[in-house]
Amino acid sequence: MNEKTARVFNGWLGLTMDERQEFDKAVRDFREQNESGRTRIRESVRKTADARMETGPLGRGCPCCGR
């Protein structure tokens, strides 16, 4: 497994079972979309992730990748 995939998988492993189901559904929904639907989903996720992203020194690792 490459490093990028391992980081994402490590983040998935840190989710609760409900969060994993939500994530898996989001991936399935994304795969079923055409390119414009995928673009819309990417933009929506990016906005949500950017709005919630913690920046600056945290004193602990990234909640997704552990770095």
N, C-alpha and C positions, 0 to 999 in steps of 0.2 A: 504494500500500500504506500503510495507516495505521501509526502509530508502534508500537503494541502488536504488531501482526503482524510488523513489520520486526524488532523485538527478538527475538521468538521465532524467526523465520527466521534471523537472524544467529547465534543460539545453535545452531540446527540445523546451519548451515554450519561451525561450529567442531567438530563431532563427527567421529569417525572413521567410515569406511564401515560398520563393524560396529555402532557406536552409532547411526548413522542408521537402519540396518535395524531395530534394536531399538525405536527411537522410532517409526518408521513402523508397526511391528507393534502397538505399544501403542495408537496412534491408531486403527488398524483395529479392534482388539479392543474399544476403548471405544465406537466407533460401533455395533458389533453388539449391545451390551448394552441391556437395558431400563433404566428409570430407577433401579431399586434396584441393579442391577449397576453403573451409572455412579456412583452415590453411593458404593458400596463401593470402586470404583477411585479416585475422588477422595480419599477418606479415606486410603487406603493410600499414594497418591502424596504427599499432603500430609505424612503422618507421616514418610515416607522423606526427602522434601526438607527438612523442618524439622530432622530429626536430622543431616543433612549440611550444613546451611546455615552458611556462615562469617559471623560477625558481627563488628562492630567495624572499626576502620581496617585496611584490607588492604594499602595501599600500591600496589594495582593495581586494575583495574576488575573488575566482576562477571564471572565466568566465563561466564555465560549471555548477558547483554545488552551487555557491554562498558562499562557505565557505571562 
